[in-house]
Amino acid sequence: RYVFLLQALHLCAQAMDFVTLVLVFVIVVVLGLIIRGSKRSPPPPPAKYELGDVTLEALRFYNGYDWSKPTLVAIRSKVYDVSNKYDVYGPGKPSNAYTGREIARALALGSMDEKDFTADLDGLTAEQLERLEQAVQDFERLHDRVGQVRAGSKGSIFVERLQP
């Protein structure tokens, strides 16, 4: 009886050794893949866009609802690509109402009212103009300038993809 029990224990020990070897092999392979994967170079930056001259009417097409186009806003006739802030400017997001528009007055007033989506700064206080200047500085720092609004220009409606 004891011989049978000893043989069974010996077989179990051999099986455990085999399972341990397999587990060690799997761990070594997984760690090797992780280490090798961390040495890969980062993906290339996304292609930059250049819009050039654009009319306010054409700018309306860049409101975040067409994934083939970047999401753009204009401030004092300078057009900025805000696509990198989808959580703020994407469809259904808090500031999506600004997209595809000239928003200088709205930023100065802190307004989301459609009547304030204009470049007209008449009647603004010094404090409101200072708020606008701060917003422009933030946009310059956070977003790429990709074009400018020209009244009556025959601006391209389509964005050109440029190689970085």
Backbone as a printed PyTorch tensor [residue, N CA C, xyz], in Angstrom:
tensor([[[  0.8000,  -1.1930,   0.0000],
         [  0.0000,   0.0000,   0.0000],
         [  0.8470,   1.2620,   0.0000]],

        [[  1.8420,   1.2660,   0.8620],
         [  2.6670,   2.4580,   0.9610],
         [  3.4730,   2.6940,  -0.3040]],

        [[  3.8210,   1.6030,  -0.9750],
         [  4.5700,   1.7420,  -2.2160],
         [  3.7110,   2.4660,  -3.2590]],

        [[  2.4640,   2.0780,  -3.3430],
         [  1.5510,   2.7190,  -4.2880],
         [  1.4060,   4.2030,  -3.9540]],

        [[  1.2700,   4.5240,  -2.6820],
         [  1.1310,   5.9080,  -2.2530],
         [  2.3950,   6.7080,  -2.5720]],

        [[  3.5550,   6.1180,  -2.3650],
         [  4.8180,   6.7860,  -2.6870],
         [  4.9580,   7.0150,  -4.1920]],

        [[  4.5440,   6.0120,  -4.9840],
         [  4.6010,   6.1760,  -6.4420],
         [  3.6500,   7.2880,  -6.8980]],

        [[  2.4880,   7.3550,  -6.3030],
         [  1.5150,   8.3950,  -6.6420],
         [  2.0670,   9.7730,  -6.2790]],

        [[  2.6860,   9.8810,  -5.1080],
         [  3.2860,  11.1510,  -4.7010],
         [  4.4230,  11.5500,  -5.6320]],

        [[  5.2120,  10.5830,  -6.0600],
         [  6.3110,  10.8560,  -6.9820],
         [  5.7770,  11.3690,  -8.3280]],

        [[  4.7060,  10.7430,  -8.8310],
         [  4.0860,  11.1930, -10.0850],
         [  3.5140,  12.6060,  -9.9340]],

        [[  2.8910,  12.8710,  -8.7820],
         [  2.3470,  14.2190,  -8.5410],
         [  3.4690,  15.2480,  -8.5140]],

        [[  4.5750,  14.9140,  -7.8970],
         [  5.7110,  15.8310,  -7.8300],
         [  6.2540,  16.1040,  -9.2190]],

        [[  6.3280,  15.0490, -10.0590],
         [  6.7980,  15.2490, -11.4330],
         [  5.8230,  16.1250, -12.2170]],

        [[  4.5290,  15.9030, -12.0100],
         [  3.5210,  16.7170, -12.6920],
         [  3.6240,  18.1730, -12.2400]],

        [[  3.8260,  18.3810, -10.9430],
         [  3.9720,  19.7390, -10.4230],
         [  5.2220,  20.4050, -10.9900]],

        [[  6.2990,  19.6420, -11.1290],
         [  7.5100,  20.1850, -11.7340],
         [  7.2350,  20.6170, -13.1710]],

        [[  6.4860,  19.8070, -13.9090],
         [  6.1490,  20.1340, -15.2950],
         [  5.2950,  21.4070, -15.3470]],

        [[  4.2760,  21.4930, -14.4860],
         [  3.4040,  22.6710, -14.4440],
         [  4.2220,  23.9090, -14.0720]],

        [[  5.1180,  23.7700, -13.1180],
         [  5.9690,  24.8860, -12.7130],
         [  6.8450,  25.3440, -13.8690]],

        [[  7.4230,  24.3980, -14.5970],
         [  8.2530,  24.7480, -15.7500],
         [  7.4430,  25.4860, -16.8150]],

        [[  6.2470,  25.0110, -17.0760],
         [  5.3870,  25.6610, -18.0750],
         [  5.0540,  27.0820, -17.6210]],

        [[  4.6970,  27.2520, -16.3500],
         [  4.3730,  28.5870, -15.8400],
         [  5.5750,  29.5280, -15.9100]],

        [[  6.7470,  29.0430, -15.5570],
         [  7.9530,  29.8640, -15.6390],
         [  8.2140,  30.2620, -17.0860]],

        [[  8.0440,  29.3390, -18.0150],
         [  8.2400,  29.6330, -19.4380],
         [  7.2620,  30.7190, -19.9050]],

        [[  6.0000,  30.5840, -19.5370],
         [  4.9850,  31.5700, -19.9340],
         [  5.3320,  32.9470, -19.3560]],

        [[  5.7440,  32.9930, -18.1050],
         [  6.0950,  34.2680, -17.4760],
         [  7.2800,  34.9150, -18.1810]],

        [[  8.2930,  34.1250, -18.5160],
         [  9.4700,  34.6590, -19.2110],
         [  9.0820,  35.2130, -20.5800]],

        [[  8.2460,  34.4930, -21.3130],
         [  7.8140,  34.9540, -22.6420],
         [  7.0240,  36.2540, -22.5220]],

        [[  6.0860,  36.3170, -21.5890],
         [  5.2690,  37.5200, -21.4180],
         [  6.1390,  38.7120, -21.0180]],

        [[  7.0420,  38.5220, -20.0880],
         [  7.9400,  39.6110, -19.6930],
         [  8.8130,  40.0680, -20.8580]],

        [[  9.2820,  39.1310, -21.6530],
         [ 10.0770,  39.4850, -22.8280],
         [  9.2840,  40.3340, -23.8040]],

        [[  8.0190,  39.9740, -24.0340],
         [  7.1700,  40.7630, -24.9340],
         [  6.9160,  42.1620, -24.3720]],

        [[  6.7090,  42.2430, -23.0730],
         [  6.4680,  43.5520, -22.4530],
         [  7.6990,  44.4390, -22.5780]],

        [[  8.8580,  43.8910, -22.2770],
         [ 10.1000,  44.6740, -22.3480],
         [ 10.3870,  45.0960, -23.7800]],

        [[ 10.2230,  44.1860, -24.7250],
         [ 10.4780,  44.5190, -26.1260],
         [  9.4690,  45.5500, -26.6230]],

        [[  8.2140,  45.4210, -26.1910],
         [  7.1870,  46.3760, -26.5980],
         [  7.4470,  47.7690, -26.0780]],

        [[  8.0430,  47.8890, -24.8940],
         [  8.3010,  49.2160, -24.3320],
         [  9.4320,  49.9330, -25.0510]],

        [[ 10.2180,  49.2270, -25.8430],
         [ 11.3330,  49.8440, -26.5690],
         [ 10.9090,  50.3800, -27.9350]],

        [[  9.6670,  50.1480, -28.3150],
         [  9.1980,  50.6370, -29.6130],
         [  9.1350,  52.1570, -29.6050]],

        [[  9.3350,  52.7230, -30.7730],
         [  9.2570,  54.1820, -30.8690],
         [  7.7870,  54.5970, -30.8230]],

        [[  7.5050,  55.8010, -30.3420],
         [  6.1170,  56.2540, -30.2640],
         [  5.5430,  56.4370, -31.6650]],

        [[  4.2100,  56.3870, -31.7820],
         [  3.6090,  56.5760, -33.1060],
         [  3.8770,  57.9870, -33.6090]],

        [[  3.8640,  58.1710, -34.9150],
         [  4.1120,  59.5150, -35.4530],
         [  2.9920,  60.4620, -35.0420]],

        [[  3.2930,  61.7410, -34.9260],
         [  2.2390,  62.6920, -34.5700],
         [  1.2110,  62.7520, -35.6950]],

        [[ -0.0480,  63.0860, -35.3520],
         [ -1.0600,  63.1710, -36.4060],
         [ -0.6990,  64.2530, -37.4140]],

        [[ -1.1780,  64.0640, -38.6300],
         [ -0.9090,  65.0450, -39.6810],
         [ -1.4730,  66.4000, -39.2640]],

        [[ -0.7310,  67.4520, -39.5510],
         [ -1.2090,  68.7920, -39.2350],
         [ -2.0600,  69.2850, -40.3990]],

        [[ -2.9560,  70.1580, -40.0750],
         [ -3.8630,  70.6950, -41.0740],
         [ -3.5000,  72.1400, -41.3730]],

        [[ -3.7340,  72.5350, -42.6070],
         [ -3.6090,  73.9410, -42.9590],
         [ -4.8150,  74.2850, -43.8060]],

        [[ -5.5890,  75.2010, -43.3290],
         [ -6.8140,  75.5710, -44.0070],
         [ -6.6080,  76.7430, -44.9470]],

        [[ -5.7800,  77.6990, -44.5590],
         [ -5.5980,  78.8950, -45.3750],
         [ -6.7480,  79.8610, -45.1550]],

        [[ -7.0670,  80.6430, -46.1830],
         [ -8.1690,  81.5970, -46.0960],
         [ -9.4940,  80.8600, -46.1980]],

        [[-10.4540,  81.2720, -45.3930],
         [-11.7600,  80.6220, -45.3760],
         [-12.8280,  81.6640, -45.0590]],

        [[-14.0010,  81.4870, -45.5950],
         [-15.1240,  82.3590, -45.2510],
         [-15.7970,  81.8150, -43.9970]],

        [[-16.5950,  82.6550, -43.3510],
         [-17.3510,  82.1880, -42.1860],
         [-18.3140,  81.0690, -42.5700]],

        [[-18.8590,  81.1470, -43.7850],
         [-19.7820,  80.1050, -44.2450],
         [-19.0670,  78.7590, -44.3750]],

        [[-17.8690,  78.7780, -44.9150],
         [-17.1110,  77.5350, -45.0670],
         [-16.6540,  77.0020, -43.7100]],

        [[-16.3520,  77.8990, -42.7770],
         [-15.9090,  77.4900, -41.4440],
         [-16.9650,  76.6480, -40.7340]],

        [[-18.2230,  76.8850, -41.0280],
         [-19.3210,  76.1530, -40.3720],
         [-19.2380,  74.6420, -40.6020]],

        [[-18.5630,  74.2060, -41.6690],
         [-18.4400,  72.7700, -41.9450],
         [-17.4950,  72.0640, -40.9710]],

        [[-16.7260,  72.8080, -40.2030],
         [-15.7150,  72.2350, -39.3040],
         [-16.1930,  72.2550, -37.8510]],

        [[-17.3610,  71.6610, -37.6260],
         [-18.0030,  71.7260, -36.3140],
         [-17.8820,  70.4410, -35.4960]],

        [[-17.0750,  69.4970, -35.9420],
         [-16.8650,  68.2700, -35.1850],
         [-17.7840,  67.1270, -35.5500]],

        [[-18.7750,  67.3670, -36.3930],
         [-19.7130,  66.3050, -36.7430],
         [-19.2490,  65.4650, -37.9280]],

        [[-18.3090,  65.9580, -38.7030],
         [-17.7460,  65.2080, -39.8300],
         [-16.3300,  64.7930, -39.4460]],

        [[-16.1450,  63.4850, -39.2080],
         [-14.8580,  62.9810, -38.7210],
         [-13.7360,  63.1440, -39.7400]],

        [[-14.0710,  63.4070, -40.9950],
         [-13.0170,  63.5730, -41.9990],
         [-12.4210,  64.9820, -41.9650]],

        [[-13.0240,  65.8670, -41.1830],
         [-12.5400,  67.2450, -41.0800],
         [-12.1640,  67.5440, -39.6290]],

        [[-11.2110,  68.4270, -39.4190],
         [-10.8690,  68.8110, -38.0470],
         [-11.9670,  69.6970, -37.4480]],

        [[-11.9530,  69.8200, -36.1490],
         [-12.8750,  70.7070, -35.4450],
         [-12.1640,  72.0450, -35.2640]],

        [[-12.7860,  73.1160, -35.7650],
         [-12.1300,  74.4230, -35.7910],
         [-12.9730,  75.4910, -35.1110]],

        [[-12.3010,  76.5120, -34.5810],
         [-12.9520,  77.7340, -34.1030],
         [-12.1220,  78.9140, -34.5920]],

        [[-12.7720,  80.0650, -34.7090],
         [-12.0660,  81.2880, -35.1080],
         [-12.1870,  82.3140, -33.9870]],

        [[-11.0700,  82.9950, -33.7280],
         [-11.0490,  84.0840, -32.7530],
         [-10.3250,  85.2480, -33.4150]],

        [[-11.0270,  86.3690, -33.5470],
         [-10.4780,  87.5520, -34.2240],
         [ -9.8830,  87.1800, -35.5790]],

        [[-10.6190,  86.4050, -36.3220],
         [-10.2940,  85.9820, -37.6930],
         [ -9.1580,  84.9730, -37.7910]],

        [[ -8.6010,  84.5260, -36.6770],
         [ -7.5830,  83.4710, -36.7020],
         [ -8.2780,  82.1440, -36.4150]],

        [[ -7.9990,  81.1470, -37.2490],
         [ -8.6730,  79.8540, -37.1320],
         [ -7.7570,  78.8690, -36.4100]],

        [[ -8.3100,  78.1870, -35.3940],
         [ -7.5610,  77.2310, -34.5790],
         [ -8.1740,  75.8420, -34.6870]],

        [[ -7.3150,  74.8280, -34.6950],
         [ -7.7400,  73.4300, -34.7030],
         [ -7.8720,  72.9670, -33.2520]],

        [[ -9.0980,  72.6820, -32.8180],
         [ -9.3460,  72.2400, -31.4420],
         [ -9.6800,  70.7500, -31.3850]],

        [[ -9.3390,  70.0200, -32.4400],
         [ -9.6410,  68.5860, -32.5060],
         [ -9.0110,  67.8120, -31.3550]],

        [[ -7.8870,  68.2900, -30.8250],
         [ -7.2140,  67.5790, -29.7370],
         [ -7.9720,  67.6890, -28.4170]],

        [[ -9.0070,  68.4830, -28.3580],
         [ -9.8280,  68.6270, -27.1480],
         [-11.2560,  68.1450, -27.4250]],

        [[-11.3600,  66.8960, -27.8920],
         [-12.6680,  66.3260, -28.2230],
         [-13.5960,  66.3440, -27.0160]],

        [[-13.0400,  66.1280, -25.8210],
         [-13.8630,  66.0880, -24.6140],
         [-14.4950,  67.4420, -24.2930]],

        [[-14.0200,  68.5020, -24.9110],
         [-14.5720,  69.8390, -24.6960],
         [-15.3620,  70.3150, -25.9130]],

        [[-14.8230,  70.0820, -27.1270],
         [-15.4040,  70.6470, -28.3440],
         [-16.1170,  69.6340, -29.2370]],

        [[-16.0810,  68.3540, -28.8890],
         [-16.7220,  67.3390, -29.7170],
         [-18.2360,  67.4550, -29.6960]],

        [[-18.9230,  66.7680, -30.6180],
         [-20.3850,  66.8030, -30.6610],
         [-20.9910,  66.4170, -29.3110]],

        [[-21.9270,  67.2340, -28.8520],
         [-22.5920,  66.9780, -27.5830],
         [-21.7860,  67.3870, -26.3620]],

        [[-20.6070,  67.9410, -26.5710],
         [-19.7390,  68.3400, -25.4580],
         [-19.9990,  69.8060, -25.0910]],

        [[-19.4950,  70.2530, -23.9350],
         [-19.8500,  71.5820, -23.4230],
         [-19.6340,  72.7510, -24.3870]],

        [[-18.5190,  72.7840, -25.0910],
         [-18.2160,  73.9460, -25.9390],
         [-18.3910,  73.6690, -27.4260]],

        [[-19.1500,  72.6350, -27.7750],
         [-19.3540,  72.3340, -29.1930],
         [-20.0660,  73.4730, -29.9160]],

        [[-20.8590,  74.2570, -29.2000],
         [-21.5620,  75.3770, -29.8360],
         [-20.5820,  76.3710, -30.4510]],

        [[-19.3530,  76.4410, -29.9250],
         [-18.3390,  77.3480, -30.4520],
         [-17.7580,  76.8870, -31.7840]],

        [[-17.8240,  75.6030, -32.0810],
         [-17.0940,  75.0610, -33.2280],
         [-17.6920,  75.5100, -34.5540]],

        [[-16.7810,  75.7420, -35.5020],
         [-17.2070,  76.1970, -36.8170],
         [-17.6580,  77.6490, -36.8160]],

        [[-17.2890,  78.3930, -35.7840],
         [-17.7660,  79.7710, -35.6300],
         [-16.6320,  80.7300, -35.2990]],

        [[-16.9200,  82.0100, -35.4730],
         [-16.0770,  83.1010, -34.9630],
         [-16.6030,  83.3930, -33.5600]],

        [[-15.7570,  83.2710, -32.5400],
         [-16.2440,  83.3240, -31.1590],
         [-15.5790,  84.4030, -30.3060]],

        [[-14.9720,  85.4070, -30.9060],
         [-14.2520,  86.4230, -30.1250],
         [-15.1650,  87.0920, -29.1000]],

        [[-16.3000,  87.5790, -29.5240],
         [-17.2070,  88.2730, -28.5950],
         [-17.7220,  87.3180, -27.5180]],

        [[-18.0590,  86.1030, -27.9010],
         [-18.5650,  85.1240, -26.9290],
         [-17.5200,  84.8360, -25.8530]],

        [[-16.2550,  84.7170, -26.2300],
         [-15.1990,  84.4810, -25.2400],
         [-15.0360,  85.6810, -24.3140]],

        [[-15.1000,  86.8780, -24.8700],
         [-14.9540,  88.0870, -24.0570],
         [-16.0810,  88.2010, -23.0330]],

        [[-17.2810,  87.8040, -23.4410],
         [-18.4420,  87.9080, -22.5570],
         [-18.6430,  86.6590, -21.6980]],

        [[-17.9230,  85.5750, -22.0240],
         [-18.1740,  84.3080, -21.3320],
         [-19.5550,  83.7830, -21.6770]],

        [[-19.9500,  83.9600, -22.9230],
         [-21.3080,  83.6590, -23.3720],
         [-21.3520,  82.4380, -24.2860]],

        [[-22.4590,  81.7250, -24.2210],
         [-22.7230,  80.6320, -25.1610],
         [-23.9130,  81.0010, -26.0540]],

        [[-24.3170,  82.2550, -26.0060],
         [-25.4610,  82.7300, -26.7720],
         [-25.0580,  82.9260, -28.2310]],

        [[-25.8520,  82.3870, -29.1350],
         [-25.5200,  82.4290, -30.5590],
         [-25.3440,  83.8520, -31.0890]],

        [[-26.0510,  84.8020, -30.5370],
         [-25.9130,  86.1910, -31.0150],
         [-24.5210,  86.7550, -30.7290]],

        [[-23.7800,  86.1120, -29.8120],
         [-22.4320,  86.5750, -29.4750],
         [-21.3380,  85.8690, -30.2710]],

        [[-21.7140,  84.9750, -31.1840],
         [-20.7150,  84.2900, -32.0190],
         [-20.3560,  85.2040, -33.1850]],

        [[-19.4960,  86.1700, -32.8970],
         [-19.1070,  87.1750, -33.8750],
         [-17.7460,  87.7520, -33.4960]],

        [[-17.1340,  88.4360, -34.4470],
         [-15.8540,  89.1030, -34.1910],
         [-16.0620,  90.5420, -33.7270]],

        [[-17.3200,  90.9980, -33.6990],
         [-17.6320,  92.3750, -33.3140],
         [-17.3390,  92.5850, -31.8270]],

        [[-16.4070,  93.4950, -31.5340],
         [-16.0150,  93.7620, -30.1510],
         [-16.5260,  95.1110, -29.6530]],

        [[-17.3830,  95.7690, -30.4340],
         [-17.9140,  97.0800, -30.0410],
         [-18.6980,  96.9740, -28.7380]],

        [[-18.4570,  97.9540, -27.8600],
         [-19.2080,  98.0350, -26.6130],
         [-18.6770,  97.1640, -25.4820]],

        [[-17.5670,  96.4730, -25.6870],
         [-17.0180,  95.6320, -24.6210],
         [-16.2110,  96.4740, -23.6400]],

        [[-16.2250,  96.0760, -22.3850],
         [-15.4590,  96.7760, -21.3520],
         [-13.9970,  96.3520, -21.4120]],

        [[-13.1540,  97.1010, -20.6960],
         [-11.7250,  96.7590, -20.6360],
         [-11.5350,  95.3750, -20.0130]],

        [[-12.3380,  95.0540, -19.0220],
         [-12.2460,  93.7420, -18.3700],
         [-12.6050,  92.6190, -19.3510]],

        [[-13.6310,  92.8330, -20.1470],
         [-14.0340,  91.8260, -21.1370],
         [-12.9710,  91.6610, -22.2190]],

        [[-12.3760,  92.7650, -22.6430],
         [-11.3020,  92.6830, -23.6340],
         [-10.0860,  91.9620, -23.0580]],

        [[ -9.8100,  92.1620, -21.7740],
         [ -8.7070,  91.4500, -21.1190],
         [ -8.9990,  89.9490, -21.0660]],

        [[-10.2560,  89.5870, -20.7840],
         [-10.6500,  88.1740, -20.7820],
         [-10.4310,  87.5650, -22.1710]],

        [[-10.7580,  88.3180, -23.2060],
         [-10.5380,  87.8480, -24.5740],
         [ -9.0480,  87.6620, -24.8480]],

        [[ -8.2230,  88.6150, -24.4360],
         [ -6.7730,  88.4980, -24.6490],
         [ -6.2160,  87.2450, -23.9750]],

        [[ -6.6900,  86.9580, -22.7660],
         [ -6.2370,  85.7580, -22.0600],
         [ -6.6720,  84.5060, -22.8190]],

        [[ -7.8930,  84.5130, -23.3370],
         [ -8.3830,  83.3650, -24.1080],
         [ -7.5540,  83.1660, -25.3730]],

        [[ -7.2040,  84.2550, -26.0450],
         [ -6.3780,  84.1630, -27.2550],
         [ -5.0140,  83.5750, -26.9120]],

        [[ -4.4190,  84.0200, -25.8150],
         [ -3.1240,  83.4660, -25.3910],
         [ -3.2350,  81.9730, -25.1030]],

        [[ -4.3270,  81.5670, -24.4550],
         [ -4.5360,  80.1410, -24.1720],
         [ -4.6770,  79.3490, -25.4680]],

        [[ -5.4370,  79.8760, -26.4180],
         [ -5.6030,  79.1800, -27.6960],
         [ -4.2810,  79.0750, -28.4320]],

        [[ -3.4960,  80.1350, -28.4280],
         [ -2.1870,  80.1120, -29.0960],
         [ -1.2810,  79.0440, -28.4840]],

        [[ -1.3890,  78.8640, -27.1810],
         [ -0.5370,  77.9040, -26.4760],
         [ -1.0280,  76.4650, -26.6720]],

        [[ -2.3340,  76.2660, -26.7070],
         [ -2.8930,  74.9130, -26.7000],
         [ -3.2450,  74.3500, -28.0760]],

        [[ -3.4620,  75.2070, -29.0550],
         [ -3.9850,  74.7470, -30.3420],
         [ -3.1710,  75.3040, -31.5090]],

        [[ -3.1500,  74.5410, -32.5980],
         [ -2.4740,  74.9890, -33.8160],
         [ -3.3500,  75.9960, -34.5500]],

        [[ -2.7300,  77.0770, -35.0050],
         [ -3.4320,  78.0090, -35.8760],
         [ -3.3370,  77.4520, -37.2870]],

        [[ -4.4780,  77.2990, -37.9560],
         [ -4.4910,  76.6160, -39.2520],
         [ -5.0000,  77.4810, -40.3960]],

        [[ -5.4150,  78.6930, -40.1130],
         [ -5.9140,  79.5360, -41.1930],
         [ -6.4400,  80.8480, -40.6610]],

        [[ -7.1380,  81.5600, -41.5510],
         [ -7.7360,  82.8260, -41.1460],
         [ -9.0240,  83.0520, -41.9120]],

        [[ -9.9290,  83.7780, -41.2830],
         [-11.2140,  84.1040, -41.9010],
         [-11.0240,  85.3520, -42.7370]],

        [[-11.4860,  85.2880, -43.9590],
         [-11.4480,  86.4380, -44.8690],
         [-12.8740,  86.6940, -45.3460]],

        [[-13.3280,  87.8980, -45.1950],
         [-14.6630,  88.2510, -45.6650],
         [-14.7040,  88.1470, -47.1780]],

        [[-15.6110,  87.3530, -47.6850],
         [-15.7790,  87.2280, -49.1230],
         [-14.6780,  86.4780, -49.8390]],

        [[-13.7400,  85.8570, -49.0980],
         [-12.6670,  85.1210, -49.7790],
         [-13.2250,  83.8430, -50.3750]],

        [[-12.5320,  83.3260, -51.3470],
         [-12.9310,  82.0590, -51.9410],
         [-12.1470,  80.9460, -51.2550]],

        [[-12.1840,  80.9610, -49.9400],
         [-11.4100,  80.0030, -49.1560],
         [-11.7910,  78.5730, -49.4530]],

        [[-10.8290,  77.7100, -49.3320],
         [-11.0620,  76.2880, -49.5490],
         [-11.9830,  75.7590, -48.4700]],

        [[-12.9150,  74.9240, -48.8630],
         [-13.7880,  74.2800, -47.8870],
         [-13.1150,  73.0220, -47.3680]],

        [[-12.1540,  72.5130, -48.0670],
         [-11.5220,  71.2570, -47.6790],
         [-10.1570,  71.5040, -47.0670]],

        [[ -9.8150,  70.6800, -46.1060],
         [ -8.5480,  70.8070, -45.3970],
         [ -7.4970,  69.9910, -46.1070]],

        [[ -6.3130,  70.5540, -46.2410],
         [ -5.1920,  69.8110, -46.8140],
         [ -4.4260,  69.1600, -45.6850]],

        [[ -4.0760,  67.9020, -45.8580],
         [ -3.2490,  67.2290, -44.8630],
         [ -1.7960,  67.5000, -45.2190]],

        [[ -1.0590,  68.0000, -44.2600],
         [  0.3490,  68.3010, -44.4780],
         [  1.1990,  67.3190, -43.7030]],

        [[  2.3200,  66.9560, -44.2590],
         [  3.2470,  66.0810, -43.5460],
         [  3.9960,  66.9140, -42.5170]],

        [[  4.1720,  66.3890, -41.2850],
         [  4.8930,  67.1540, -40.2630],
         [  6.3520,  67.3310, -40.6270]]])
